[in-house]
Amino acid sequence: MDKAIAHRRLFVLASACALVLVPSSAGNAQATAGTRAATAGHPCPTGEIFATNNTATITDPADPRLQTHLHRFDHEVRATIRANGARPGASTLLNGVFWSSDPKQTTYERSREFDVTKVSPEGLHHIAALIAKQYHQESVLTFRCLPSTSPQTDAVEIQAPGVTVTHLHDALLAAPEARDTLEGGSVTLDGHLILIAPLTNLPLAQKFAKSLGVDWNAAVVRYGADEFVS
């Protein structure tokens, strides 16, 4: 991820420290249901890596660079994962929409999410650091699935069907609180939202997802730990 995205993440973490939101009992019950769905029907890999080889800031949704499928990048990252003793799983192409507080505009990014198994936390960090260096990224995002009760759990990953990039873009512009705190998300080519947020912001993320028309009963909530690795 580029420097602007890293700055966005620093802002999110600062917001999480300043605005601690306590989930309601109803929110807890719904999130728990989502976690059960993730365990039963959507197994969570040991780790996930979200990365791109793009270093430019893209503000035009029609930019041809957003049409790439990142095939070569996919093969190269898989090779890096294998070369470092881990096992690559599925790889998913993503369209991201993000809000930049400065200069107050939306930016777009084409990226991939890589499932990684047979890897330790230290190994996942190491692989992400190699990817960041090889592709000149300010940082690369990782997510490790953990029980909701783990003391290391500090983030959630929400997955939900029925969302387009246009929906995500318009919802960000229409919801200042979510826009300034969550600062964006990604959508798969088949219309599944992927939103990673600090655990303290789960209620806000749930509210934002519902504003996108997401049926929360169909959403999958994964608990874990995220890290931006440089």
C-alpha positions as CSV (number, residue, x, y, z in Angstrom):
1,M,0.0,0.0,0.0
2,D,1.1,3.5,-0.7
3,K,2.1,6.3,1.7
4,A,-1.4,7.8,1.6
5,I,-3.0,4.6,2.7
6,A,-0.5,4.2,5.6
7,H,-1.3,7.7,6.7
8,R,-5.0,6.8,6.6
9,R,-4.4,3.8,8.8
10,L,-2.5,5.9,11.3
11,F,-5.6,8.2,11.4
12,V,-7.9,5.2,12.0
13,L,-5.8,4.0,14.9
14,A,-5.7,7.4,16.4
15,S,-9.5,7.7,16.0
16,A,-9.9,4.3,17.7
17,C,-8.0,5.5,20.7
18,A,-10.0,8.7,20.9
19,L,-13.5,7.2,20.2
20,V,-14.0,4.0,22.1
21,L,-17.4,2.6,21.1
22,V,-19.0,-0.1,23.3
23,P,-21.1,-2.6,21.3
24,S,-24.7,-3.1,22.4
25,S,-25.9,-6.5,23.5
26,A,-27.8,-6.8,20.2
27,G,-24.6,-5.9,18.3
28,N,-22.7,-8.5,20.2
29,A,-25.3,-11.2,19.4
30,Q,-25.3,-10.3,15.7
31,A,-21.5,-10.2,15.6
32,T,-21.3,-13.6,17.3
33,A,-23.8,-15.0,14.8
34,G,-21.4,-13.7,12.0
35,T,-18.5,-15.4,13.7
36,R,-20.3,-18.7,13.8
37,A,-21.0,-18.4,10.1
38,A,-17.3,-17.7,9.5
39,T,-16.4,-20.8,11.4
40,A,-19.0,-23.1,10.0
41,G,-19.3,-22.1,6.3
42,H,-16.4,-19.7,5.6
43,P,-13.2,-21.1,7.2
44,C,-10.8,-18.3,8.1
45,P,-7.2,-18.9,7.0
46,T,-4.3,-18.6,9.4
47,G,-3.4,-15.3,7.9
48,E,-4.3,-12.9,5.1
49,I,-2.1,-10.4,3.2
50,F,-3.7,-7.4,1.4
51,A,-1.2,-5.9,-1.1
52,T,-0.7,-4.2,-4.4
53,N,2.1,-3.3,-6.7
54,N,0.7,0.1,-7.4
55,T,2.5,3.2,-6.1
56,A,0.4,5.9,-7.8
57,T,-2.6,7.8,-6.3
58,I,-5.6,7.1,-8.5
59,T,-8.6,9.4,-8.2
60,D,-10.4,8.6,-11.5
61,P,-12.7,5.5,-11.2
62,A,-12.3,5.1,-15.0
63,D,-8.5,4.9,-14.8
64,P,-7.3,2.0,-16.9
65,R,-4.9,0.9,-14.2
66,L,-8.0,-0.2,-12.2
67,Q,-8.8,-2.8,-14.8
68,T,-5.6,-4.9,-14.3
69,H,-6.0,-8.4,-12.9
70,L,-2.6,-8.4,-11.3
71,H,-1.8,-11.9,-12.6
72,R,1.9,-11.6,-12.6
73,F,1.8,-10.0,-9.1
74,D,-0.4,-12.9,-8.0
75,H,2.2,-15.5,-9.2
76,E,5.1,-13.5,-7.7
77,V,3.6,-13.1,-4.3
78,R,2.6,-16.8,-4.2
79,A,6.2,-17.7,-5.0
80,T,7.4,-15.4,-2.1
81,I,4.9,-17.1,0.3
82,R,6.1,-20.6,-0.7
83,A,9.8,-19.6,-0.6
84,N,9.4,-18.5,3.0
85,G,8.0,-21.8,4.3
86,A,4.3,-20.9,4.2
87,R,1.5,-22.2,2.0
88,P,-0.5,-19.9,-0.3
89,G,-4.2,-20.4,-0.5
90,A,-6.8,-18.5,-2.5
91,S,-6.1,-15.1,-4.0
92,T,-8.9,-12.6,-4.5
93,L,-8.9,-9.5,-6.7
94,L,-10.2,-6.4,-5.0
95,N,-11.3,-2.9,-5.9
96,G,-10.7,-0.5,-3.0
97,V,-12.2,2.9,-2.4
98,F,-10.7,5.1,0.3
99,W,-11.2,8.6,1.7
100,S,-8.3,10.9,2.1
101,S,-8.9,13.6,4.7
102,D,-6.2,15.6,3.0
103,P,-6.9,16.7,0.3
104,K,-10.5,15.5,1.0
105,Q,-11.0,13.2,-1.9
106,T,-11.7,9.6,-2.7
107,T,-8.9,7.4,-4.1
108,Y,-9.1,4.0,-5.8
109,E,-6.9,1.0,-5.7
110,R,-6.7,-2.4,-7.4
111,S,-5.2,-5.0,-5.0
112,R,-5.2,-8.6,-4.1
113,E,-6.0,-10.5,-0.9
114,F,-3.8,-13.6,-0.3
115,D,-4.8,-16.4,2.1
116,V,-1.8,-17.9,3.9
117,T,-1.6,-21.1,5.9
118,K,1.1,-23.0,7.7
119,V,2.6,-19.7,8.9
120,S,3.4,-18.2,12.3
121,P,2.7,-14.6,13.2
122,E,6.4,-13.9,12.8
123,G,6.4,-15.6,9.4
124,L,3.4,-13.6,8.2
125,H,5.1,-10.4,9.3
126,H,8.3,-11.4,7.5
127,I,6.5,-12.2,4.2
128,A,4.6,-9.0,4.3
129,A,7.8,-7.0,4.9
130,L,9.4,-8.7,1.8
131,I,6.4,-7.8,-0.3
132,A,6.5,-4.2,0.9
133,K,10.1,-3.9,0.0
134,Q,9.9,-5.7,-3.4
135,Y,7.0,-3.6,-4.6
136,H,8.1,-0.3,-3.0
137,Q,5.1,-0.1,-0.7
138,E,5.0,2.1,2.4
139,S,3.2,-0.8,4.1
140,V,1.3,-4.1,3.5
141,L,-1.8,-5.0,5.6
142,T,-2.0,-8.4,7.3
143,F,-4.9,-10.0,9.2
144,R,-4.6,-13.0,11.5
145,C,-7.8,-14.8,12.5
146,L,-8.1,-15.2,16.2
147,P,-10.9,-16.1,18.7
148,S,-12.9,-13.1,19.8
149,T,-11.7,-13.7,23.4
150,S,-8.0,-13.7,22.5
151,P,-6.1,-10.9,24.2
152,Q,-4.4,-10.2,20.9
153,T,-7.7,-9.6,19.1
154,D,-7.8,-5.9,18.1
155,A,-9.6,-5.9,14.8
156,V,-12.5,-7.3,12.8
157,E,-12.9,-8.2,9.2
158,I,-16.5,-7.9,7.8
159,Q,-17.4,-9.7,4.6
160,A,-20.9,-9.2,3.1
161,P,-22.5,-9.8,-0.3
162,G,-24.4,-7.3,-2.5
163,V,-22.1,-4.3,-2.6
164,T,-20.6,-2.5,-5.6
165,V,-17.7,-0.1,-5.8
166,T,-20.2,2.7,-6.7
167,H,-22.2,1.8,-3.5
168,L,-19.1,2.0,-1.4
169,H,-18.0,5.3,-2.9
170,D,-21.4,7.0,-2.5
171,A,-21.9,5.7,1.0
172,L,-18.5,7.1,2.1
173,L,-19.4,10.5,0.8
174,A,-22.8,10.4,2.5
175,A,-21.6,9.3,5.9
176,P,-19.0,11.7,7.3
177,E,-18.4,9.8,10.6
178,A,-17.8,6.5,8.8
179,R,-15.8,8.2,6.1
180,D,-13.5,9.9,8.6
181,T,-13.1,7.0,10.9
182,L,-13.2,3.8,8.7
183,E,-11.8,5.6,5.7
184,G,-12.8,3.0,3.1
185,G,-12.9,-0.6,2.2
186,S,-12.7,-3.0,-0.7
187,V,-15.1,-5.0,-2.9
188,T,-14.5,-8.2,-4.8
189,L,-15.4,-8.5,-8.5
190,D,-18.5,-10.5,-7.6
191,G,-19.8,-7.8,-5.2
192,H,-18.6,-8.9,-1.7
193,L,-17.6,-6.1,0.7
194,I,-14.4,-6.6,2.7
195,L,-14.1,-4.1,5.5
196,I,-11.3,-4.3,8.2
197,A,-11.7,-2.0,11.2
198,P,-10.4,-1.7,14.7
199,L,-12.5,-3.8,17.1
200,T,-13.6,-0.7,19.0
201,N,-15.2,0.6,15.8
202,L,-17.3,-2.6,15.2
203,P,-20.6,-0.8,15.9
204,L,-19.8,2.0,13.5
205,A,-18.7,-0.6,10.8
206,Q,-21.9,-2.4,11.3
207,K,-23.9,0.8,10.9
208,F,-21.9,1.7,7.8
209,A,-22.4,-1.8,6.3
210,K,-26.1,-1.5,6.8
211,S,-26.1,1.8,5.0
212,L,-24.7,0.0,2.0
213,G,-27.8,-2.3,2.0
214,V,-26.0,-5.2,3.7
215,D,-28.2,-7.8,5.4
216,W,-26.2,-8.2,8.6
217,N,-27.6,-11.7,9.1
218,A,-25.7,-12.6,5.8
219,A,-22.5,-10.9,6.9
220,V,-19.5,-12.8,8.1
221,V,-17.5,-11.2,11.0
222,R,-14.0,-12.5,11.6
223,Y,-12.1,-11.4,14.7
224,G,-8.3,-11.1,14.7
225,A,-5.3,-8.9,14.7
226,D,-4.3,-6.6,11.9
227,E,-0.9,-5.0,11.2
228,F,0.5,-2.7,8.7
229,V,4.0,-4.0,7.9
230,S,6.6,-1.8,6.3
